[in-house]
Amino acid sequence: MHQPPIAVAPKYRGRLAPSPTGYLHLGHARTFWFAQQRAKQFGGELILRNDDLDSTRYQMEFVDAMLEDLRWFGFDWSEGPDVGGSFAPYNQSERMSFYQAALERLRAGNFIYPCTCSRKDIQQAVTAPHAADDEVVYPGTCRRNLKSETGDRKFSWRFRVPDGETIAFADENLGEQKFIAGKDFGDFVVWRNDGVPAYQLSCVADDAAMQITEVVRGADLLVSTARQILMYRALGLPPPRFFHCELMLDDKGERLAKRHDALSLRQLSGQGKTPAELRLAWGAPD
């Protein structure tokens, strides 16, 4: 009797995706460490991607420091901007053709529309509640816009969410998550008015192209995951699994940010701290 072929699960591919807009801090290291441990747990690979699209904020010195600090802390990747790999380039600034292709697919499917609203316009809208991640829920001012109507005005491309639909996913760390489109988050920008792809589009396009099977990142991006699931669907792509880590907080209960220089890996290294003792502090002994 003929036996059907046994389906083979794709090899685990995780990724680190820091932005060179400042020195990496202990919170980054903790989340990235989870990513590396997950890759090791499943016998998979870890990919480093340099998310350097925002040329107004990143500096080359931070790129070099990022690589040095990651290596110092104990990270090891099989593909990345410094070692190459089958899915190169690994600098987002060199991957514009991927983002343009994704944008064209979204536009062809009528999933996006041109938006001429400024940030100030949206902030001043009377009915502009905030999303679960504190981003203003777009009031839909330009939803009926056609590109031909924008004239010479600068515009961004905005993704039209299915109002009222519940976007649910099972997070590998935090369990079942549910967000309602149009309430917990609104129409979101996928291409900025300065010609740069927004985080949601570049992240989806790259994770899909690099065949990432699981995205490990901070819990502050849970709502972004709901947005990105809609984009995967619109592009006809299977989403990866998601593992969101609890955020590391400072002594005031605020999440760490790159302004916390005292907790940057560079400062901690200069103080004589070792990666092993820093990892031990959050319960991750070598």
Contacts in CASP RR format, 6 or more apart in sequence:
PFRMAT RR
TARGET T0000
AUTHOR 0000-0000-0000
METHOD contacts of the structure
MODEL  1
MHQPPIAVAPKYRGRLAPSPTGYLHLGHARTFWFAQQRAKQFGGELILRN
DDLDSTRYQMEFVDAMLEDLRWFGFDWSEGPDVGGSFAPYNQSERMSFYQ
AALERLRAGNFIYPCTCSRKDIQQAVTAPHAADDEVVYPGTCRRNLKSET
GDRKFSWRFRVPDGETIAFADENLGEQKFIAGKDFGDFVVWRNDGVPAYQ
LSCVADDAAMQITEVVRGADLLVSTARQILMYRALGLPPPRFFHCELMLD
DKGERLAKRHDALSLRQLSGQGKTPAELRLAWGAPD
10 211 0 8 1.000
10 213 0 8 1.000
11 43 0 8 1.000
11 44 0 8 1.000
11 45 0 8 1.000
11 213 0 8 1.000
12 38 0 8 1.000
12 39 0 8 1.000
12 42 0 8 1.000
12 43 0 8 1.000
12 44 0 8 1.000
12 45 0 8 1.000
12 213 0 8 1.000
12 214 0 8 1.000
13 39 0 8 1.000
13 44 0 8 1.000
13 45 0 8 1.000
13 47 0 8 1.000
13 210 0 8 1.000
13 211 0 8 1.000
13 212 0 8 1.000
13 213 0 8 1.000
13 214 0 8 1.000
14 35 0 8 1.000
14 38 0 8 1.000
14 39 0 8 1.000
14 44 0 8 1.000
14 45 0 8 1.000
14 46 0 8 1.000
14 47 0 8 1.000
14 212 0 8 1.000
14 213 0 8 1.000
14 214 0 8 1.000
14 215 0 8 1.000
14 216 0 8 1.000
15 35 0 8 1.000
15 46 0 8 1.000
15 47 0 8 1.000
15 48 0 8 1.000
15 49 0 8 1.000
15 207 0 8 1.000
15 210 0 8 1.000
15 212 0 8 1.000
15 215 0 8 1.000
16 32 0 8 1.000
16 35 0 8 1.000
16 36 0 8 1.000
16 46 0 8 1.000
16 47 0 8 1.000
16 48 0 8 1.000
16 49 0 8 1.000
16 70 0 8 1.000
16 75 0 8 1.000
16 77 0 8 1.000
17 48 0 8 1.000
17 49 0 8 1.000
17 51 0 8 1.000
17 203 0 8 1.000
17 206 0 8 1.000
17 217 0 8 1.000
18 24 0 8 1.000
18 28 0 8 1.000
18 32 0 8 1.000
18 50 0 8 1.000
18 51 0 8 1.000
18 66 0 8 1.000
18 70 0 8 1.000
19 51 0 8 1.000
19 52 0 8 1.000
19 54 0 8 1.000
19 57 0 8 1.000
19 58 0 8 1.000
20 50 0 8 1.000
20 51 0 8 1.000
20 52 0 8 1.000
20 58 0 8 1.000
20 59 0 8 1.000
20 60 0 8 1.000
20 62 0 8 1.000
20 63 0 8 1.000
20 65 0 8 1.000
20 66 0 8 1.000
21 54 0 8 1.000
21 57 0 8 1.000
21 58 0 8 1.000
21 59 0 8 1.000
21 62 0 8 1.000
21 258 0 8 1.000
22 58 0 8 1.000
22 59 0 8 1.000
22 62 0 8 1.000
22 65 0 8 1.000
22 258 0 8 1.000
23 62 0 8 1.000
23 65 0 8 1.000
23 69 0 8 1.000
23 258 0 8 1.000
23 261 0 8 1.000
23 264 0 8 1.000
23 265 0 8 1.000
23 266 0 8 1.000
23 267 0 8 1.000
24 65 0 8 1.000
24 66 0 8 1.000
24 69 0 8 1.000
24 70 0 8 1.000
24 264 0 8 1.000
24 265 0 8 1.000
24 266 0 8 1.000
25 256 0 8 1.000
25 257 0 8 1.000
25 258 0 8 1.000
25 260 0 8 1.000
25 263 0 8 1.000
25 264 0 8 1.000
25 265 0 8 1.000
26 248 0 8 1.000
26 256 0 8 1.000
26 263 0 8 1.000
26 264 0 8 1.000
26 265 0 8 1.000
26 268 0 8 1.000
26 278 0 8 1.000
27 247 0 8 1.000
27 248 0 8 1.000
27 256 0 8 1.000
27 263 0 8 1.000
28 265 0 8 1.000
29 73 0 8 1.000
29 265 0 8 1.000
29 278 0 8 1.000
30 245 0 8 1.000
30 248 0 8 1.000
30 282 0 8 1.000
31 216 0 8 1.000
31 217 0 8 1.000
31 218 0 8 1.000
31 245 0 8 1.000
32 70 0 8 1.000
32 75 0 8 1.000
32 216 0 8 1.000
33 73 0 8 1.000
33 75 0 8 1.000
33 279 0 8 1.000
33 284 0 8 1.000
34 216 0 8 1.000
34 243 0 8 1.000
34 245 0 8 1.000
35 46 0 8 1.000
35 216 0 8 1.000
35 243 0 8 1.000
36 46 0 8 1.000
36 75 0 8 1.000
36 76 0 8 1.000
37 284 0 8 1.000
38 214 0 8 1.000
38 216 0 8 1.000
38 243 0 8 1.000
39 45 0 8 1.000
39 46 0 8 1.000
45 78 0 8 1.000
45 79 0 8 1.000
46 75 0 8 1.000
46 76 0 8 1.000
46 77 0 8 1.000
46 78 0 8 1.000
47 77 0 8 1.000
47 78 0 8 1.000
47 79 0 8 1.000
47 80 0 8 1.000
47 87 0 8 1.000
47 90 0 8 1.000
47 210 0 8 1.000
47 212 0 8 1.000
48 70 0 8 1.000
48 75 0 8 1.000
48 77 0 8 1.000
48 79 0 8 1.000
48 80 0 8 1.000
48 81 0 8 1.000
48 82 0 8 1.000
48 90 0 8 1.000
49 80 0 8 1.000
49 81 0 8 1.000
49 90 0 8 1.000
49 91 0 8 1.000
49 92 0 8 1.000
49 206 0 8 1.000
49 210 0 8 1.000
50 63 0 8 1.000
50 66 0 8 1.000
50 80 0 8 1.000
50 81 0 8 1.000
50 90 0 8 1.000
50 91 0 8 1.000
50 92 0 8 1.000
51 92 0 8 1.000
51 202 0 8 1.000
52 58 0 8 1.000
52 63 0 8 1.000
52 91 0 8 1.000
52 92 0 8 1.000
52 93 0 8 1.000
53 92 0 8 1.000
53 93 0 8 1.000
53 196 0 8 1.000
53 197 0 8 1.000
53 202 0 8 1.000
54 196 0 8 1.000
55 93 0 8 1.000
55 196 0 8 1.000
65 266 0 8 1.000
67 81 0 8 1.000
67 82 0 8 1.000
69 265 0 8 1.000
69 266 0 8 1.000
69 269 0 8 1.000
72 265 0 8 1.000
72 269 0 8 1.000
72 275 0 8 1.000
73 265 0 8 1.000
73 275 0 8 1.000
73 278 0 8 1.000
74 275 0 8 1.000
77 83 0 8 1.000
78 85 0 8 1.000
79 85 0 8 1.000
79 86 0 8 1.000
79 87 0 8 1.000
79 88 0 8 1.000
79 90 0 8 1.000
80 88 0 8 1.000
80 90 0 8 1.000
81 89 0 8 1.000
81 90 0 8 1.000
81 91 0 8 1.000
84 90 0 8 1.000
87 209 0 8 1.000
87 210 0 8 1.000
87 211 0 8 1.000
89 95 0 8 1.000
92 202 0 8 1.000
92 206 0 8 1.000
95 202 0 8 1.000
95 205 0 8 1.000
95 206 0 8 1.000
95 209 0 8 1.000
96 197 0 8 1.000
98 205 0 8 1.000
98 206 0 8 1.000
98 209 0 8 1.000
99 191 0 8 1.000
99 197 0 8 1.000
99 201 0 8 1.000
99 202 0 8 1.000
99 205 0 8 1.000
101 205 0 8 1.000
102 197 0 8 1.000
102 201 0 8 1.000
102 204 0 8 1.000
102 205 0 8 1.000
102 235 0 8 1.000
103 112 0 8 1.000
103 157 0 8 1.000
103 190 0 8 1.000
103 191 0 8 1.000
103 197 0 8 1.000
103 201 0 8 1.000
105 234 0 8 1.000
105 235 0 8 1.000
106 112 0 8 1.000
106 157 0 8 1.000
106 159 0 8 1.000
106 190 0 8 1.000
106 201 0 8 1.000
106 231 0 8 1.000
106 234 0 8 1.000
106 235 0 8 1.000
107 157 0 8 1.000
109 234 0 8 1.000
111 159 0 8 1.000
111 160 0 8 1.000
111 234 0 8 1.000
112 157 0 8 1.000
112 158 0 8 1.000
112 159 0 8 1.000
112 160 0 8 1.000
112 190 0 8 1.000
112 191 0 8 1.000
113 142 0 8 1.000
113 143 0 8 1.000
113 144 0 8 1.000
113 145 0 8 1.000
113 146 0 8 1.000
113 157 0 8 1.000
113 158 0 8 1.000
113 160 0 8 1.000
114 142 0 8 1.000
114 145 0 8 1.000
114 146 0 8 1.000
114 147 0 8 1.000
114 149 0 8 1.000
114 150 0 8 1.000
114 155 0 8 1.000
114 156 0 8 1.000
114 157 0 8 1.000
114 158 0 8 1.000
115 138 0 8 1.000
115 141 0 8 1.000
115 142 0 8 1.000
115 145 0 8 1.000
115 155 0 8 1.000
115 156 0 8 1.000
115 157 0 8 1.000
115 158 0 8 1.000
115 187 0 8 1.000
115 189 0 8 1.000
116 142 0 8 1.000
116 145 0 8 1.000
116 150 0 8 1.000
116 153 0 8 1.000
116 154 0 8 1.000
116 155 0 8 1.000
117 138 0 8 1.000
117 141 0 8 1.000
117 142 0 8 1.000
121 141 0 8 1.000
122 128 0 8 1.000
122 136 0 8 1.000
122 138 0 8 1.000
122 139 0 8 1.000
122 141 0 8 1.000
123 136 0 8 1.000
125 136 0 8 1.000
125 139 0 8 1.000
125 141 0 8 1.000
127 139 0 8 1.000
128 136 0 8 1.000
128 137 0 8 1.000
128 138 0 8 1.000
128 139 0 8 1.000
129 136 0 8 1.000
129 137 0 8 1.000
130 136 0 8 1.000
130 137 0 8 1.000
131 137 0 8 1.000
131 184 0 8 1.000
131 185 0 8 1.000
131 186 0 8 1.000
131 223 0 8 1.000
132 179 0 8 1.000
132 184 0 8 1.000
132 185 0 8 1.000
132 222 0 8 1.000
132 223 0 8 1.000
133 185 0 8 1.000
133 220 0 8 1.000
133 221 0 8 1.000
133 222 0 8 1.000
133 223 0 8 1.000
133 224 0 8 1.000
135 185 0 8 1.000
135 188 0 8 1.000
135 223 0 8 1.000
137 182 0 8 1.000
137 183 0 8 1.000
137 185 0 8 1.000
137 186 0 8 1.000
138 158 0 8 1.000
138 186 0 8 1.000
138 187 0 8 1.000
138 188 0 8 1.000
140 187 0 8 1.000
142 155 0 8 1.000
142 158 0 8 1.000
143 160 0 8 1.000
143 187 0 8 1.000
145 155 0 8 1.000
147 155 0 8 1.000
154 193 0 8 1.000
154 194 0 8 1.000
155 193 0 8 1.000
156 189 0 8 1.000
156 191 0 8 1.000
156 192 0 8 1.000
156 193 0 8 1.000
156 198 0 8 1.000
157 189 0 8 1.000
157 190 0 8 1.000
157 191 0 8 1.000
158 187 0 8 1.000
158 188 0 8 1.000
158 189 0 8 1.000
158 190 0 8 1.000
159 187 0 8 1.000
159 188 0 8 1.000
159 189 0 8 1.000
159 190 0 8 1.000
159 200 0 8 1.000
159 227 0 8 1.000
159 230 0 8 1.000
159 231 0 8 1.000
159 234 0 8 1.000
160 187 0 8 1.000
161 181 0 8 1.000
161 182 0 8 1.000
161 185 0 8 1.000
161 186 0 8 1.000
161 187 0 8 1.000
161 188 0 8 1.000
161 227 0 8 1.000
161 230 0 8 1.000
162 181 0 8 1.000
162 230 0 8 1.000
163 181 0 8 1.000
163 182 0 8 1.000
164 180 0 8 1.000
164 181 0 8 1.000
164 182 0 8 1.000
164 183 0 8 1.000
165 180 0 8 1.000
165 181 0 8 1.000
166 178 0 8 1.000
166 179 0 8 1.000
166 180 0 8 1.000
166 181 0 8 1.000
167 178 0 8 1.000
167 179 0 8 1.000
167 180 0 8 1.000
167 181 0 8 1.000
167 226 0 8 1.000
167 229 0 8 1.000
167 230 0 8 1.000
168 176 0 8 1.000
168 177 0 8 1.000
168 178 0 8 1.000
168 179 0 8 1.000
169 176 0 8 1.000
169 177 0 8 1.000
169 225 0 8 1.000
169 226 0 8 1.000
169 229 0 8 1.000
169 239 0 8 1.000
169 242 0 8 1.000
170 176 0 8 1.000
170 177 0 8 1.000
171 177 0 8 1.000
171 222 0 8 1.000
171 225 0 8 1.000
171 242 0 8 1.000
171 243 0 8 1.000
171 244 0 8 1.000
172 214 0 8 1.000
172 241 0 8 1.000
172 242 0 8 1.000
172 243 0 8 1.000
173 243 0 8 1.000
173 244 0 8 1.000
173 245 0 8 1.000
174 219 0 8 1.000
174 222 0 8 1.000
174 244 0 8 1.000
177 222 0 8 1.000
177 225 0 8 1.000
177 226 0 8 1.000
179 185 0 8 1.000
179 222 0 8 1.000
179 223 0 8 1.000
179 226 0 8 1.000
181 226 0 8 1.000
181 230 0 8 1.000
184 223 0 8 1.000
184 226 0 8 1.000
185 223 0 8 1.000
185 226 0 8 1.000
185 227 0 8 1.000
188 198 0 8 1.000
188 200 0 8 1.000
188 227 0 8 1.000
189 198 0 8 1.000
189 200 0 8 1.000
190 197 0 8 1.000
190 198 0 8 1.000
190 200 0 8 1.000
190 201 0 8 1.000
190 231 0 8 1.000
191 197 0 8 1.000
191 198 0 8 1.000
191 201 0 8 1.000
192 198 0 8 1.000
197 205 0 8 1.000
199 224 0 8 1.000
200 224 0 8 1.000
200 227 0 8 1.000
200 228 0 8 1.000
200 231 0 8 1.000
201 231 0 8 1.000
203 224 0 8 1.000
203 228 0 8 1.000
204 228 0 8 1.000
204 231 0 8 1.000
204 232 0 8 1.000
204 235 0 8 1.000
204 237 0 8 1.000
206 212 0 8 1.000
207 215 0 8 1.000
207 240 0 8 1.000
208 232 0 8 1.000
208 235 0 8 1.000
208 237 0 8 1.000
212 240 0 8 1.000
213 240 0 8 1.000
213 241 0 8 1.000
214 240 0 8 1.000
214 241 0 8 1.000
214 242 0 8 1.000
214 243 0 8 1.000
215 225 0 8 1.000
215 240 0 8 1.000
215 241 0 8 1.000
215 242 0 8 1.000
215 243 0 8 1.000
216 243 0 8 1.000
216 244 0 8 1.000
216 245 0 8 1.000
217 242 0 8 1.000
217 243 0 8 1.000
217 244 0 8 1.000
217 245 0 8 1.000
218 244 0 8 1.000
218 245 0 8 1.000
218 246 0 8 1.000
218 247 0 8 1.000
219 244 0 8 1.000
219 245 0 8 1.000
219 246 0 8 1.000
219 247 0 8 1.000
220 247 0 8 1.000
220 255 0 8 1.000
221 244 0 8 1.000
222 244 0 8 1.000
225 242 0 8 1.000
225 244 0 8 1.000
228 239 0 8 1.000
229 239 0 8 1.000
232 238 0 8 1.000
232 239 0 8 1.000
233 239 0 8 1.000
247 255 0 8 1.000
247 256 0 8 1.000
248 255 0 8 1.000
248 256 0 8 1.000
248 282 0 8 1.000
249 255 0 8 1.000
249 256 0 8 1.000
250 256 0 8 1.000
250 260 0 8 1.000
250 263 0 8 1.000
256 263 0 8 1.000
258 264 0 8 1.000
261 267 0 8 1.000
268 278 0 8 1.000
276 285 0 8 1.000
276 286 0 8 1.000
279 285 0 8 1.000
279 286 0 8 1.000
280 286 0 8 1.000
END
